[in-house]
Amino acid sequence: MTTPATTAPPVPRPTPAGPGPARRRGRFGVQIFLAAVSLAFLAPLLLAVYASLRPYEETAKYGYFSLPRHLSFDYYRQAFVDSGMSKYFLNSLIIAVPGVLLTLFLASFVAFAVARLRLRGGIVVLMVFTAGNLLPQQVIVTPLYALFNKIPLPYWMSDSMTMYDSLWAVIAVQIAFQLGFCVFVLANFMRTLPREILEAAIVDGAGVWAQYWRVTLPLCRPALAALGTLQFTWMYNDFLWGLVFLSDGDKLPVTSALNNLRGQFFTDYNLLAAGSVIVALPTILVFLILQRHFIAGLTLGASKG
């Protein structure tokens, strides 16, 4: 007579331990810190929006941090109409959009040559472009002013017949000063791309242009989106070069339009706040459109696998 085989009781699987109290407190502390930093950065913008919705007489009497008695969008209409912002917006777009596109194109081409083609002296070229970012812009204002006055342009490009007092001067300076930073970022990003992809393209008969345009650039889309967002913000918000190289008031960028809202003896700061919010809207819109790619570009390389 055979005895039935006894089966061993199942061994209970250990349940994964959740985060301990110390770890939860650490995460909570980080969240509080990030919320405080975000609020500190948003506070000036929120105060400007709040002030732009209130009459100046009310804030002069009760203070900017008092409860509102009356809210309206009258200042926004007045700021847009009185300062003539429509033409200044167009000037800023004429400067920023071509400037960003040309900067990204030239920087990506140089970065591709340095990082992917393994040219001799590529590291030296990268160091030269990086060192250009260390030069203060104010140092070469006077030499550039003299240089642009001596560079001739046809009348259809500049009514002053020179590089000075034309949007071409501002675009050229923006590209020159932003090119080094973009080359540095894109070159380091392209070094992280798998070398096997480029080798497979070479085996398939792809030339240098195809390797750059069809293989490398699509892989750099997150980095290009992040750089494009930053470059548009910097070029659009620039105030120095427009004042230095443009003497015609109708050619100034939108940041200078805020000066038209200041009176000779009195300044309505609520009206100025409304104009500042209007000027900031395009950069906020660009960030919202490219937000997903911008965040992806910033977080690349943060984790392995």
Secondary structure by P-SEA (a helix, b strand, c coil): ccccccccccccccccccccaaaaaaaaaaaaaaaaaaaaaaaaaaaaaaaaaccaaaaaacccccccccccaaaaaaaaccccaaaaaaaaaaacaaaaaaaaaaaaaaaaaaccccccaaaaaaaaaaaaaacccccaaaaaaaaaaaccccccccccccccccaaaaaaaaaaaaaaaaaaaaaaaaaaccaaaaaaaaaacccccccccccccccaaaaaaaaaaaaaaaaaaccccccccccccccccccccccccccccccaaaaaaaaaaaaaaaaaaaaaaaaaaaaaaaacccccc
